[in-house]
Amino acid sequence: MSSDLREDLGASEFPLASGLVADISILPSPLCGGLTQERAVRTTMSNPFLKQVFNKDKTFRPKRKFEPGTQRFELHKKAQASLNAGLDLKLAVQLPAGEELNDWVAVHVVDFFNRVNLIYGTISDGCTEQSCPIMSGGPKYEYRWQDEHKFRKPTALSAPRYMDLLMDWIEVQINNEEVFPTNVGTPFPRNFLQVVKKILSRLFRVFVHVYIHHFDRIAQMGSEAHVNTCYKHFYYFVKEFGLIDTKELEPLKEMTARICH
């Protein structure tokens, strides 16, 4: 399958945030999950900026939940407890002793899906066919959509159209019992990590587009630190387990060097 990332010649210039400090202790922790859906995303955060940023009416997709009592629900709680306790993100992403890698990865993939949905939902009203006719990350990177159905060849699309197809595609993967099994004892497929790498690579592109083309909106709401923390959590996780190729991370390389020490 050919790559759906096309790199154009030219300088990669985009505004970089400076002096941004993430606050782990007040990072929102949306539940992650499997097959069940909630049409309204509930937030219980007291911070006024977070109430605006993660407004339930702006959520791009329904939140996913793991069923209480399952192993992955317990793993999710363990991961959230580490974040809420203010544990260093580099340590928080590490595989806990005695846990299976695939279970740990599955929990985080769905959680990142929830978080990126919330972030994109925040700026989606400013990401339109007119403002973003091409899904890109600055002048150097253009992301083309490819799937196994309608778009069999990499196809240039507007950013909102690309996002819509991307979130639909990830939902299908997450809800596919053969890819993300929820029953205890059901093994993960042999290509599980391969699927995960594709999901996370494409979610990273949402970060790229939001940071490069819509950072002014994030800054306007005073939510830089919270979005940065989501990004740092994501970045440390994919680096810890080698889940995204270095080439894919290039568009945010300079910013990452500033906020991910």
C-alpha positions in Angstrom: 0.0 0.0 0.0 1.5 3.4 -1.0 2.0 6.1 1.6 -0.7 8.7 2.1 1.8 11.2 3.2 3.2 13.5 0.5 6.1 15.8 1.3 6.5 18.9 -0.9 9.7 20.8 -1.3 10.0 24.0 0.7 10.5 25.3 4.2 8.4 24.0 7.0 7.5 27.3 8.7 4.8 27.5 11.4 4.3 29.4 14.7 5.7 27.7 17.7 4.5 28.2 21.2 7.0 29.3 23.7 7.1 29.1 27.5 4.2 26.7 27.6 4.0 24.7 30.8 1.7 21.6 31.1 -0.2 21.0 34.3 -0.8 17.2 34.6 -2.8 17.5 37.8 -5.8 19.1 36.0 -5.6 17.3 32.7 -9.1 16.0 31.8 -9.4 12.3 31.9 -12.2 11.2 29.5 -13.0 7.5 29.9 -11.7 5.3 27.1 -13.5 2.4 25.8 -14.8 -0.4 23.7 -18.2 -1.1 22.2 -20.6 1.2 24.1 -21.2 4.8 23.2 -22.3 8.0 24.9 -23.9 10.7 22.8 -23.1 13.3 25.3 -19.6 13.6 26.7 -19.6 14.5 30.4 -16.9 16.6 31.9 -16.4 17.1 35.7 -13.6 19.6 35.6 -13.7 22.7 37.8 -11.2 24.7 35.7 -13.1 27.3 33.7 -10.7 27.1 30.7 -11.2 23.3 30.6 -14.9 23.7 30.6 -14.7 25.8 27.6 -12.0 23.7 25.8 -13.6 20.4 26.4 -17.2 21.5 26.0 -19.5 18.5 25.7 -21.3 20.1 22.8 -18.1 20.4 20.8 -17.0 16.8 21.0 -16.3 15.5 17.5 -17.2 11.9 18.2 -18.8 10.0 21.1 -16.7 8.9 23.9 -15.7 5.2 24.3 -15.9 3.3 27.6 -14.5 0.0 28.8 -16.9 -2.0 30.8 -16.4 -1.8 34.6 -14.9 -5.0 36.0 -12.9 -5.9 33.0 -9.1 -6.0 32.9 -8.8 -3.1 30.5 -11.1 -1.0 32.7 -8.7 -1.6 35.6 -5.7 -0.8 33.4 -7.4 2.4 32.4 -7.9 3.4 36.0 -4.3 2.6 36.8 -3.1 4.8 33.9 -5.4 7.7 35.0 -4.3 7.4 38.6 -0.7 7.9 37.5 -1.7 11.0 35.5 -3.9 12.4 38.3 -1.1 11.9 40.8 1.2 14.1 38.7 3.6 11.3 37.8 6.2 12.2 35.2 4.7 11.4 31.8 7.7 9.4 30.7 7.2 7.1 33.6 3.4 7.1 33.3 3.5 5.5 29.9 5.7 2.6 30.8 4.2 -0.8 30.8 3.3 -1.8 34.4 5.0 -4.9 35.8 3.0 -8.1 35.0 0.7 -6.5 32.4 0.4 -7.5 28.8 1.7 -5.0 26.2 -1.3 -5.3 23.9 -3.8 -4.6 26.7 -1.8 -1.5 27.7 -1.6 -0.3 24.1 -5.3 -0.9 23.5 -6.3 1.2 26.5 -4.1 4.1 25.5 -5.1 4.0 21.8 -8.8 4.4 22.7 -7.9 7.1 25.3 -5.9 9.1 22.8 -8.8 8.7 20.3 -11.1 10.3 22.9 -8.6 13.1 23.7 -7.8 14.0 20.1 -11.6 14.1 19.4 -12.1 16.6 22.2 -9.2 18.8 21.0 -10.3 18.8 17.3 -13.9 19.3 18.4 -12.8 22.5 20.1 -11.5 24.1 16.9 -13.7 22.3 14.3 -15.9 25.3 13.8 -12.9 27.1 12.4 -11.7 24.2 10.3 -13.8 24.5 7.2 -13.7 23.7 3.5 -12.9 27.3 2.9 -10.2 27.8 5.6 -8.6 24.4 5.2 -9.2 23.2 1.6 -6.3 20.8 1.9 -5.4 18.5 4.9 -2.0 19.7 5.6 0.6 20.6 8.2 2.1 23.8 6.8 3.6 24.2 3.3 5.8 21.2 3.4 3.3 18.4 4.4 0.1 17.4 2.7 -1.8 14.4 4.0 -3.8 12.4 1.5 -6.5 10.0 2.4 -6.5 6.3 1.4 -8.7 3.4 2.5 -9.9 0.0 1.3 -13.2 1.3 0.0 -13.9 4.5 -1.8 -10.4 6.0 -1.8 -8.1 3.2 -2.9 -5.5 5.7 -4.1 -4.1 8.6 -1.9 -6.6 11.4 -2.5 -6.3 15.1 -1.6 -9.2 16.2 0.6 -10.1 19.2 2.7 -9.1 19.0 6.4 -12.7 18.6 7.7 -13.4 15.9 5.2 -10.2 14.1 6.0 -10.9 14.3 9.8 -14.4 12.9 9.3 -13.1 9.9 7.3 -10.3 9.4 9.8 -12.6 9.4 12.9 -15.0 7.1 11.2 -12.2 4.7 10.2 -10.8 4.6 13.7 -14.2 4.0 15.2 -14.6 1.0 13.0 -11.2 -0.4 14.1 -11.9 0.2 17.8 -15.4 -1.4 17.6 -14.1 -4.4 15.6 -14.1 -7.3 18.1 -11.5 -9.1 15.9 -9.1 -6.1 16.2 -9.8 -4.8 19.7 -11.3 -7.9 21.5 -13.1 -7.1 24.7 -13.8 -10.6 26.0 -11.4 -12.0 28.6 -9.2 -14.7 27.0 -9.8 -13.6 23.4 -6.4 -13.0 21.9 -5.4 -10.0 19.9 -4.8 -10.5 16.2 -1.2 -11.0 15.0 -1.4 -7.7 13.1 -2.7 -5.7 16.1 0.4 -3.5 16.6 0.4 -2.8 12.8 -3.1 -1.6 13.0 -2.3 0.5 16.1 0.6 2.1 14.3 -1.6 3.2 11.5 -4.2 4.6 13.9 -1.7 6.5 16.0 0.1 7.9 12.9 -3.1 9.3 11.6 -4.1 10.7 15.0 -0.7 12.4 15.1 -1.7 14.3 11.9 -4.6 15.8 13.8 -2.1 17.3 16.3 -0.1 18.5 13.3 -3.0 20.3 11.7 -4.3 21.7 14.9 -1.0 23.1 16.1 0.1 24.5 12.7 -3.2 25.9 11.4 -5.4 26.4 14.5 -3.0 27.2 17.3 -4.4 30.8 17.5 -7.7 29.3 18.6 -6.1 27.2 21.2 -4.2 30.1 22.5 -7.2 32.4 22.5 -9.0 30.0 24.9 -5.9 29.8 27.2 -5.7 26.1 26.8 -2.2 25.7 25.4 -0.9 23.9 28.5 -3.7 21.4 28.5 -3.4 20.6 24.8 0.4 20.4 25.2 0.0 17.9 28.0 -2.2 15.7 25.8 0.4 15.9 23.1 3.3 15.1 25.4 1.4 12.1 26.8 0.8 10.9 23.2 4.4 11.6 22.1 6.0 9.8 25.1 3.8 6.8 24.6 4.5 6.3 20.9 8.2 6.8 21.5 8.2 4.4 24.4 6.8 1.6 22.3 8.0 2.6 18.8 4.5 3.1 17.4 5.2 5.9 15.0 8.0 6.2 12.4 10.4 9.1 13.0 9.5 10.5 9.5 5.9 11.0 10.6 7.0 13.1 13.6 9.0 15.6 11.5 6.3 18.3 11.1 6.3 19.0 14.9 9.9 18.2 15.4 10.9 21.7 16.6 7.9 22.2 18.9 8.4 18.7 20.3 12.0 19.5 21.1 10.8 22.6 23.1 8.1 21.0 25.2 9.2 17.3 25.4 12.5 17.3 27.2 
